[in-house]
Amino acid sequence: MNLSYWPFMIYLPIWFQAGLGYDSVSAGLALLAYTLPTLVMPPLAERLSLRFQPGVIIPAGLFTIGAGFMLMRLGAGAAQPNWLTMLPGCLIAGIGLGITNTPVTNTTTGSVSSDRAGMASGIDMSARMVSLALNIAVMGFILASGVLAYLKGALPNLDAAQLHLLAERIAAGNAVLPPGVSTAVVHDALASGFSRVMLYGGIGVWIMSAVSFAIFNARTAPQARVQCSE
């Protein structure tokens, strides 16, 4: 989740504001499609977890987050992207997070004895914070690199130092741009950068979904063999 959903929340408002041209209020309202499902889905996720076991629900939830990222990437790359083209991906990613988050916490703390639940919770939180910090930086690097790659082709008259400075300003959502740089260039540069970020988030969380599924199966297989031998 911290490879994709949570760090992307730092950058998604930049896309809504600098990429799509929304003001802060409109961008905040659009962001609700990304966040509200995470509040609605946990009760359903608990029921699903009890019925199908965390070894199915957690990988499925992670896969759903990845599907949301791919849909957001398609929406951002539309001929005329807007909040409607982004809406399906935002909702699907939020639903995936809502399905995954609570079962992950409960599975972590429930995998040890009750007197070690606090330790398990602390390990869980530490892992979340470390991975979140790392992936905020990674996504920022990917975004700036994608913007820079586009600017090199769109503005060949600028030298390398100017291009790097401009790419950093655009990736940060800076609305004050030098003369000669149109809003169309800014939009296309951001679209190029965010396309790479969304691809990273989607593929990354799909890989984690596969790893999670493999880990759960690796744990249950020996237990099944023991029960069969008994």
C-alpha positions as a LaTeX table, in Angstrom:
\begin{tabular}{lrrr}
\hline
Residue & $x$ (\AA) & $y$ (\AA) & $z$ (\AA) \\
\hline
Met1 & 0.00 & 0.00 & 0.00 \\
Asn2 & 2.88 & 2.35 & 0.77 \\
Leu3 & 4.44 & 1.51 & $-2.58$ \\
Ser4 & 1.47 & 2.98 & $-4.40$ \\
Tyr5 & $-1.64$ & 4.41 & $-2.77$ \\
Trp6 & $-0.36$ & 6.44 & 0.18 \\
Pro7 & 2.69 & 8.13 & $-1.41$ \\
Phe8 & 0.65 & 8.99 & $-4.51$ \\
Met9 & $-1.73$ & 10.99 & $-2.33$ \\
Ile10 & 1.09 & 13.55 & $-1.99$ \\
Tyr11 & 1.28 & 14.05 & $-5.76$ \\
Leu12 & $-2.30$ & 13.57 & $-6.98$ \\
Pro13 & $-3.36$ & 17.13 & $-5.96$ \\
Ile14 & $-0.52$ & 18.48 & $-8.15$ \\
Trp15 & $-2.03$ & 16.68 & $-11.13$ \\
Phe16 & $-5.50$ & 18.01 & $-10.39$ \\
Gln17 & $-4.28$ & 21.59 & $-9.94$ \\
Ala18 & $-1.27$ & 22.07 & $-12.24$ \\
Gly19 & $-2.16$ & 19.34 & $-14.75$ \\
Leu20 & $-5.91$ & 19.76 & $-15.05$ \\
Gly21 & $-6.11$ & 23.41 & $-14.00$ \\
Tyr22 & $-8.48$ & 23.05 & $-11.04$ \\
Asp23 & $-8.43$ & 25.45 & $-8.11$ \\
Ser24 & $-7.66$ & 24.17 & $-4.63$ \\
Val25 & $-11.33$ & 23.62 & $-3.71$ \\
Ser26 & $-12.12$ & 21.70 & $-6.91$ \\
Ala27 & $-8.94$ & 19.66 & $-6.54$ \\
Gly28 & $-9.88$ & 18.81 & $-2.97$ \\
Leu29 & $-13.35$ & 17.69 & $-4.03$ \\
Ala30 & $-11.88$ & 15.57 & $-6.82$ \\
Leu31 & $-9.50$ & 14.00 & $-4.31$ \\
Leu32 & $-12.49$ & 12.73 & $-2.31$ \\
Ala33 & $-13.03$ & 10.06 & $-4.97$ \\
Tyr34 & $-9.59$ & 8.74 & $-4.03$ \\
Thr35 & $-10.06$ & 8.86 & $-0.25$ \\
Leu36 & $-13.73$ & 8.27 & 0.59 \\
Pro37 & $-13.79$ & 4.58 & $-0.45$ \\
Thr38 & $-11.09$ & 3.90 & 2.16 \\
Leu39 & $-13.61$ & 4.92 & 4.86 \\
Val40 & $-16.54$ & 2.96 & 3.44 \\
Met41 & $-14.90$ & $-0.34$ & 2.56 \\
Pro42 & $-13.27$ & $-1.59$ & 5.84 \\
Pro43 & $-16.47$ & $-3.13$ & 7.32 \\
Leu44 & $-17.02$ & $-5.05$ & 4.09 \\
Ala45 & $-13.34$ & $-5.99$ & 4.03 \\
Glu46 & $-13.67$ & $-7.55$ & 7.48 \\
Arg47 & $-16.62$ & $-9.67$ & 6.37 \\
Leu48 & $-14.76$ & $-10.75$ & 3.25 \\
Ser49 & $-11.67$ & $-11.56$ & 5.31 \\
Leu50 & $-13.67$ & $-13.81$ & 7.64 \\
Arg51 & $-15.28$ & $-15.58$ & 4.69 \\
Phe52 & $-12.34$ & $-15.95$ & 2.31 \\
Gln53 & $-9.31$ & $-15.62$ & 4.67 \\
Pro54 & $-6.66$ & $-12.85$ & 4.57 \\
Gly55 & $-4.52$ & $-14.92$ & 2.18 \\
Val56 & $-7.09$ & $-14.20$ & $-0.52$ \\
Ile57 & $-8.42$ & $-10.79$ & 0.50 \\
Ile58 & $-5.08$ & $-9.02$ & 0.99 \\
Pro59 & $-3.60$ & $-9.99$ & $-2.41$ \\
Ala60 & $-6.95$ & $-9.25$ & $-4.07$ \\
Gly61 & $-7.08$ & $-5.82$ & $-2.45$ \\
Leu62 & $-3.54$ & $-5.02$ & $-3.57$ \\
Phe63 & $-4.36$ & $-6.15$ & $-7.10$ \\
Thr64 & $-7.41$ & $-3.84$ & $-7.04$ \\
Ile65 & $-5.20$ & $-0.89$ & $-6.08$ \\
Gly66 & $-2.99$ & $-1.67$ & $-9.08$ \\
Ala67 & $-6.01$ & $-1.82$ & $-11.37$ \\
Gly68 & $-7.05$ & 1.60 & $-10.10$ \\
Phe69 & $-3.62$ & 3.01 & $-10.91$ \\
Met70 & $-3.78$ & 1.66 & $-14.45$ \\
Leu71 & $-7.23$ & 3.18 & $-14.91$ \\
Met72 & $-5.95$ & 6.52 & $-13.60$ \\
Arg73 & $-3.10$ & 6.31 & $-16.10$ \\
Leu74 & $-5.60$ & 5.79 & $-18.90$ \\
Gly75 & $-7.68$ & 8.70 & $-17.61$ \\
Ala76 & $-4.69$ & 11.02 & $-17.42$ \\
Gly77 & $-3.71$ & 10.10 & $-20.97$ \\
Ala78 & $-7.15$ & 10.79 & $-22.44$ \\
Ala79 & $-7.51$ & 13.33 & $-25.25$ \\
Gln80 & $-9.19$ & 15.76 & $-22.85$ \\
Pro81 & $-8.45$ & 14.54 & $-19.32$ \\
Asn82 & $-10.58$ & 15.81 & $-16.47$ \\
Trp83 & $-11.93$ & 14.63 & $-13.15$ \\
Leu84 & $-14.41$ & 12.35 & $-14.91$ \\
Thr85 & $-11.67$ & 10.47 & $-16.76$ \\
Met86 & $-9.80$ & 10.12 & $-13.47$ \\
Leu87 & $-12.86$ & 9.13 & $-11.43$ \\
Pro88 & $-12.99$ & 5.37 & $-12.17$ \\
Gly89 & $-9.32$ & 4.83 & $-11.34$ \\
Cys90 & $-9.49$ & 6.93 & $-8.17$ \\
Leu91 & $-12.52$ & 5.00 & $-6.93$ \\
Ile92 & $-11.04$ & 1.58 & $-7.74$ \\
Ala93 & $-7.73$ & 2.43 & $-6.05$ \\
Gly94 & $-9.57$ & 3.68 & $-2.96$ \\
Ile95 & $-11.73$ & 0.56 & $-2.86$ \\
Gly96 & $-8.62$ & $-1.60$ & $-3.08$ \\
Leu97 & $-7.01$ & 0.27 & $-0.19$ \\
Gly98 & $-10.19$ & $-0.06$ & 1.87 \\
Ile99 & $-10.26$ & $-3.81$ & 1.24 \\
Thr100 & $-6.59$ & $-4.26$ & 2.16 \\
Asn101 & $-5.79$ & $-1.94$ & 5.05 \\
Thr102 & $-7.78$ & $-3.37$ & 7.96 \\
Pro103 & $-7.12$ & $-7.07$ & 7.17 \\
Val104 & $-3.39$ & $-6.31$ & 6.97 \\
Thr105 & $-3.37$ & $-4.75$ & 10.44 \\
Asn106 & $-5.55$ & $-7.47$ & 11.96 \\
Thr107 & $-3.49$ & $-10.24$ & 10.35 \\
Thr108 & $-0.25$ & $-8.69$ & 11.59 \\
Thr109 & $-1.36$ & $-8.36$ & 15.20 \\
Gly110 & $-3.25$ & $-11.67$ & 15.13 \\
Ser111 & $-0.26$ & $-13.66$ & 13.90 \\
Val112 & 1.44 & $-13.52$ & 17.32 \\
Ser113 & 0.38 & $-14.24$ & 20.88 \\
Ser114 & $-1.66$ & $-11.56$ & 22.65 \\
Asp115 & 1.26 & $-10.47$ & 24.84 \\
Arg116 & 3.26 & $-9.63$ & 21.69 \\
Ala117 & 0.48 & $-7.83$ & 19.81 \\
Gly118 & 1.95 & $-4.45$ & 20.73 \\
Met119 & 5.29 & $-5.46$ & 19.30 \\
Ala120 & 3.65 & $-6.68$ & 16.08 \\
Ser121 & 1.71 & $-3.43$ & 15.79 \\
Gly122 & 4.92 & $-1.43$ & 16.25 \\
Ile123 & 6.73 & $-3.46$ & 13.58 \\
Asp124 & 3.77 & $-2.94$ & 11.25 \\
Met125 & 3.78 & 0.83 & 11.81 \\
Ser126 & 7.55 & 1.09 & 11.43 \\
Ala127 & 7.46 & $-0.82$ & 8.15 \\
Arg128 & 4.68 & 1.46 & 6.90 \\
Met129 & 6.54 & 4.66 & 7.78 \\
Val130 & 9.85 & 3.52 & 6.29 \\
Ser131 & 8.29 & 2.31 & 3.04 \\
Leu132 & 6.12 & 5.43 & 2.82 \\
Ala133 & 9.10 & 7.77 & 3.20 \\
Leu134 & 11.11 & 5.84 & 0.60 \\
Asn135 & 8.33 & 5.74 & $-1.96$ \\
Ile136 & 7.42 & 9.41 & $-1.59$ \\
Ala137 & 11.00 & 10.11 & $-2.66$ \\
Val138 & 10.94 & 7.50 & $-5.44$ \\
Met139 & 7.67 & 8.83 & $-6.88$ \\
Gly140 & 9.01 & 12.38 & $-6.75$ \\
Phe141 & 12.12 & 11.31 & $-8.64$ \\
Ile142 & 10.08 & 9.45 & $-11.27$ \\
Leu143 & 7.75 & 12.44 & $-11.70$ \\
Ala144 & 10.58 & 14.93 & $-12.13$ \\
Ser145 & 12.42 & 12.58 & $-14.50$ \\
Gly146 & 9.34 & 12.14 & $-16.67$ \\
Val147 & 8.74 & 15.88 & $-16.82$ \\
Leu148 & 12.39 & 16.49 & $-17.71$ \\
Ala149 & 12.33 & 13.86 & $-20.46$ \\
Tyr150 & 9.36 & 15.58 & $-22.08$ \\
Leu151 & 10.85 & 19.07 & $-21.77$ \\
Lys152 & 14.06 & 17.99 & $-23.51$ \\
Gly153 & 12.04 & 17.32 & $-26.65$ \\
Ala154 & 9.56 & 20.16 & $-26.30$ \\
Leu155 & 12.07 & 22.92 & $-25.42$ \\
Pro156 & 15.33 & 22.06 & $-27.19$ \\
Asn157 & 16.60 & 25.67 & $-26.98$ \\
Leu158 & 17.02 & 25.54 & $-23.20$ \\
Asp159 & 20.26 & 24.28 & $-21.71$ \\
Ala160 & 20.48 & 21.39 & $-19.27$ \\
Ala161 & 20.52 & 23.55 & $-16.14$ \\
Gln162 & 17.44 & 25.49 & $-17.23$ \\
Leu163 & 15.61 & 22.30 & $-18.14$ \\
His164 & 16.34 & 20.70 & $-14.76$ \\
Leu165 & 15.17 & 23.81 & $-12.90$ \\
Leu166 & 12.02 & 24.06 & $-14.99$ \\
Ala167 & 11.27 & 20.34 & $-14.56$ \\
Glu168 & 11.57 & 20.65 & $-10.78$ \\
Arg169 & 9.24 & 23.66 & $-10.75$ \\
Ile170 & 6.63 & 21.95 & $-12.93$ \\
Ala171 & 6.81 & 18.70 & $-10.93$ \\
Ala172 & 6.25 & 20.71 & $-7.75$ \\
Gly173 & 3.16 & 22.35 & $-9.24$ \\
Asn174 & 4.73 & 25.81 & $-9.41$ \\
Ala175 & 2.33 & 28.04 & $-11.38$ \\
Val176 & 4.92 & 30.79 & $-12.03$ \\
Leu177 & 6.69 & 29.80 & $-15.23$ \\
Pro178 & 9.24 & 31.62 & $-17.38$ \\
Pro179 & 8.17 & 33.39 & $-20.62$ \\
Gly180 & 7.78 & 31.15 & $-23.62$ \\
Val181 & 6.49 & 28.14 & $-21.69$ \\
Ser182 & 2.81 & 27.58 & $-22.44$ \\
Thr183 & 0.27 & 25.87 & $-20.24$ \\
Ala184 & $-0.02$ & 23.17 & $-22.90$ \\
Val185 & 3.65 & 22.32 & $-22.45$ \\
Val186 & 3.19 & 22.20 & $-18.68$ \\
His187 & 0.17 & 19.91 & $-19.01$ \\
Asp188 & 1.88 & 17.54 & $-21.43$ \\
Ala189 & 5.04 & 17.46 & $-19.33$ \\
Leu190 & 3.06 & 16.65 & $-16.20$ \\
Ala191 & 1.05 & 14.02 & $-18.10$ \\
Ser192 & 4.32 & 12.37 & $-19.15$ \\
Gly193 & 5.65 & 12.41 & $-15.60$ \\
Phe194 & 2.45 & 11.21 & $-13.97$ \\
Ser195 & 2.07 & 8.45 & $-16.54$ \\
Arg196 & 5.36 & 7.02 & $-15.29$ \\
Val197 & 4.41 & 7.46 & $-11.64$ \\
Met198 & 1.08 & 5.69 & $-12.11$ \\
Leu199 & 2.79 & 2.90 & $-14.02$ \\
Tyr200 & 5.29 & 2.50 & $-11.17$ \\
Gly201 & 2.51 & 2.43 & $-8.58$ \\
Gly202 & 0.38 & $-0.02$ & $-10.55$ \\
Ile203 & 3.09 & $-2.50$ & $-11.47$ \\
Gly204 & 4.73 & $-2.20$ & $-8.05$ \\
Val205 & 1.58 & $-3.04$ & $-6.13$ \\
Trp206 & 0.78 & $-5.91$ & $-8.51$ \\
Ile207 & 4.20 & $-7.36$ & $-7.75$ \\
Met208 & 3.51 & $-6.99$ & $-4.03$ \\
Ser209 & 0.13 & $-8.68$ & $-4.55$ \\
Ala210 & 1.87 & $-11.68$ & $-6.11$ \\
Val211 & 4.49 & $-11.75$ & $-3.33$ \\
Ser212 & 1.75 & $-11.58$ & $-0.69$ \\
Phe213 & $-0.16$ & $-14.43$ & $-2.31$ \\
Ala214 & 3.00 & $-16.54$ & $-2.49$ \\
Ile215 & 3.86 & $-15.88$ & 1.18 \\
Phe216 & 0.40 & $-16.88$ & 2.39 \\
Asn217 & 0.49 & $-20.05$ & 0.30 \\
Ala218 & 3.97 & $-20.86$ & 1.58 \\
Arg219 & 2.66 & $-20.67$ & 5.14 \\
Thr220 & $-0.48$ & $-22.73$ & 4.54 \\
Ala221 & 1.13 & $-25.50$ & 2.50 \\
Pro222 & 3.15 & $-27.02$ & 5.41 \\
Gln223 & 0.09 & $-26.82$ & 7.67 \\
Ala224 & $-1.97$ & $-28.68$ & 5.07 \\
Arg225 & 0.68 & $-31.42$ & 4.80 \\
Val226 & 0.74 & $-31.82$ & 8.60 \\
Gln227 & $-3.05$ & $-32.17$ & 8.73 \\
Cys228 & $-2.99$ & $-34.74$ & 5.93 \\
Ser229 & $-0.34$ & $-36.81$ & 7.71 \\
Glu230 & $-2.40$ & $-36.76$ & 10.90 \\
\hline
\end{tabular}
